[in-house]
């Protein structure tokens, strides 16, 4: 089953598409890598996306790091609230 097959194409403006590319499809240098597991399907999708771009230095790991960085910043308050139930702020 393909979880991405039945999704509708987003109706984005060119500015929104450019913003996405600027936010997530930028190469980054990861100096100390850590192993994290994702599903084979997600890895295949991301690998296909990264290979289709001519962005030098962009990797699956870099893309995932960009997405997670933005997610943590966007949901910082919620994450800290959950973490703080018994501890101090995490982020």
N, C-alpha and C positions, 0 to 999 in steps of 0.2 A: 504494500500500500504506500502510495506516495503522498505524504502530508502536504506537499507544496503544489500538487497538480490542480486541486480544486479551488485554489485561492484566486480571487479576482485580481487583475492587474490594477495597481494603485493609479489613480488619476492625479499624477503629480505635475506640478509646474516645473519648468526648467530650473528655476531657482531652488526648489526643494530637492531636485535630483542633484544639483551641484553641491548643495549643502550636505547631502548624504555622502557623496563622494569625498568631500573635504573632511568630513567627520570620521568616516570609517575606512575609506580606501586610500589611506596614506601610509607609506612605509614608516615603520618605527624600528629603532634598534633596541632589542631586548638583551641586556647585558648578562643577566642571570636567569636562565630559562628554568621552568618547572614543568614537569610532566602532568598533563591533565587529559582525561579521556572524554571523548565525545562520541556520539553514535556514528557508525560507518556512513549512514545516509547523509548526515550533516557534513561530515568530512568530504564526501564526494561532491556535494553541492558547492561547498566553499572552495574546494580545489578547482572545480570547473569555473567558478566565478573568477578566481585569482588568475588562472591560466588565460582566461579570455581577455584580461586587461593587459595593457602594455605598460603597466606601472612598475618600473624597476625597483626591486627591493621589497615589494609587497609580498607577504607570506600569509599562509593560513593562520599561523600563530599570531602574527601582527594584527590581522583583521580581528581575531577573537579578542586580543588584548584591547584594541580600540573599542569594541562593542562593550566589553565588561567594564572598562574605565568609565564610559559614558553612563552605563547602567548604575554603577555604584554612586556616581555623582548625582544622578537624577533621583535616586531613591535613598540618598544618604539618611534623611530623617527617619524613614521607615526602618531601615537596616539598624540604625543606632537604637531606635526604640525597642526593637526585638532583642538586640544584643544587651541593652541596658537593663533589661528585666532583672538581672542579677549581677551586672558588671557595669563598668564605665563605658563611654563611647568607644566604638571600634574604629570609626572613621572620623 
